[in-house]
Amino acid sequence: MLVQIGVFIIAVSFAIFSVALSRLLLRSSSVIEVMHTATGKMESKLDETILALDGTLDEAGGTISDMKAKLNALDSLFISTEQLGNAANVIGEKLDDVTEGYIKSGNIPGTKSFIRIIQSTEFAKGLLESWKRGKAGI
């Protein structure tokens, strides 16, 4: 009879252990199911994010190519501006040289005829004014 009571106690203990283990496994199963759902959603969101990032990188690459083309087009403008600046510098240096030559020489070749024309014009103007005053009776 003691053997039968011992077997009964072992059977009841095994039944309690089985119920507790099945409840634990059921909870673990539900947690694993939630994790499976969450990782599935995370995977789809990650795929969407990667596709959006890929599109963004494509757009950035196009923008960079466009900027590079525009900057290359500006190279000729900068070269022209540099050449214009160099030409202006050369003209300025030549004008300085000519001005220095005029200052040092005091006599500018080819200006005597212009000075004579100016003097003759002033003389003619003075004669005309004098004639007008005489005609007016002043």
C-alpha positions as CSV (number, residue, x, y, z in Angstrom):
1,M,0.0,0.0,0.0
2,L,2.9,2.4,0.7
3,V,4.1,1.7,-2.7
4,Q,0.8,2.6,-4.2
5,I,0.6,5.8,-2.2
6,G,4.2,6.7,-3.3
7,V,3.3,6.0,-6.9
8,F,0.2,8.2,-6.5
9,I,2.2,11.0,-5.0
10,I,4.7,10.8,-7.8
11,A,1.9,10.8,-10.3
12,V,0.3,13.8,-8.8
13,S,3.7,15.6,-8.6
14,F,4.3,14.8,-12.2
15,A,0.8,16.1,-13.2
16,I,1.5,19.4,-11.3
17,F,4.9,19.6,-12.8
18,S,3.5,19.0,-16.3
19,V,0.8,21.7,-15.8
20,A,3.4,24.2,-14.6
21,L,5.7,23.3,-17.4
22,S,2.9,23.6,-20.0
23,R,1.9,27.0,-18.6
24,L,5.5,28.2,-18.8
25,L,5.9,26.9,-22.4
26,L,2.6,28.6,-23.3
27,R,3.8,31.9,-22.0
28,S,7.1,31.4,-23.7
29,S,5.3,30.6,-26.9
30,S,3.2,33.8,-26.7
31,V,6.3,35.9,-26.0
32,I,8.0,34.3,-29.0
33,E,4.9,35.0,-31.2
34,V,5.0,38.7,-30.1
35,M,8.7,38.8,-30.9
36,H,8.1,37.2,-34.3
37,T,5.4,39.8,-35.1
38,A,7.6,42.6,-34.0
39,T,10.6,41.5,-36.0
40,G,8.4,41.0,-39.0
41,K,7.1,44.6,-38.7
42,M,10.7,45.8,-38.1
43,E,11.9,44.0,-41.1
44,S,9.3,45.6,-43.4
45,K,10.0,49.0,-41.9
46,L,13.7,48.5,-42.4
47,D,13.1,47.5,-46.0
48,E,11.1,50.7,-46.5
49,T,13.8,52.7,-44.9
50,I,16.5,51.2,-47.0
51,L,14.5,51.9,-50.2
52,A,14.0,55.5,-49.1
53,L,17.7,55.8,-48.3
54,D,18.6,54.4,-51.7
55,G,16.4,57.0,-53.4
56,T,17.9,59.7,-51.3
57,L,21.4,58.6,-52.3
58,D,20.4,58.5,-56.0
59,E,19.1,62.1,-55.7
60,A,22.2,63.2,-53.9
61,G,24.3,61.6,-56.6
62,G,22.3,63.4,-59.3
63,T,22.6,66.7,-57.4
64,I,26.4,66.3,-57.1
65,S,26.7,65.5,-60.8
66,D,24.6,68.6,-61.6
67,M,26.7,70.8,-59.3
68,K,29.9,69.4,-60.8
69,A,28.7,70.3,-64.4
70,K,27.7,73.8,-63.3
71,L,31.0,74.4,-61.5
72,N,32.9,73.1,-64.6
73,A,30.8,75.6,-66.7
74,L,31.9,78.4,-64.4
75,D,35.6,77.6,-64.9
76,S,35.6,79.5,-68.2
77,L,34.0,82.5,-66.5
78,F,36.8,82.5,-63.9
79,I,39.5,82.1,-66.6
80,S,38.0,85.0,-68.6
81,T,37.8,87.1,-65.4
82,E,41.4,86.3,-64.7
83,Q,42.5,87.3,-68.2
84,L,40.4,90.5,-68.0
85,G,42.1,91.3,-64.7
86,N,45.6,90.6,-66.2
87,A,44.7,92.8,-69.3
88,A,43.6,95.7,-67.0
89,N,46.8,95.3,-65.0
90,V,48.9,95.5,-68.1
91,I,46.9,98.6,-69.3
92,G,47.4,100.2,-65.9
93,E,51.1,99.5,-66.0
94,K,51.4,101.0,-69.5
95,L,49.4,104.1,-68.5
96,D,51.8,104.5,-65.6
97,D,54.8,104.2,-67.9
98,V,53.3,106.7,-70.4
99,T,52.4,109.1,-67.5
100,E,55.9,108.8,-66.1
101,G,57.3,109.6,-69.6
102,Y,55.1,112.7,-69.9
103,I,56.1,113.9,-66.5
104,K,59.8,113.4,-67.1
105,S,59.9,114.8,-70.7
106,G,57.7,117.9,-70.2
107,N,57.4,118.0,-73.9
108,I,54.9,115.7,-75.4
109,P,55.5,114.8,-79.0
110,G,52.6,115.6,-81.3
111,T,50.9,118.0,-78.9
112,K,52.3,121.3,-80.4
113,S,49.8,121.3,-83.2
114,F,46.9,120.8,-80.7
115,I,48.2,123.6,-78.5
116,R,48.4,125.9,-81.6
117,I,44.8,125.0,-82.5
118,I,43.7,125.8,-79.0
119,Q,45.5,129.1,-78.9
120,S,44.2,130.0,-82.4
121,T,40.6,129.2,-81.2
122,E,41.0,131.3,-78.1
123,F,42.4,134.2,-80.2
124,A,39.5,133.9,-82.7
125,K,37.0,133.8,-79.9
126,G,38.5,137.0,-78.4
127,L,38.3,138.7,-81.8
128,L,34.7,137.6,-82.2
129,E,33.7,138.9,-78.8
130,S,35.5,142.2,-79.5
131,W,33.7,142.6,-82.8
132,K,30.3,141.9,-81.2
133,R,31.0,144.5,-78.5
134,G,32.0,147.0,-81.2
135,K,28.9,146.3,-83.3
136,A,26.7,146.6,-80.2
137,G,28.2,150.0,-79.5
138,I,29.5,149.3,-76.1
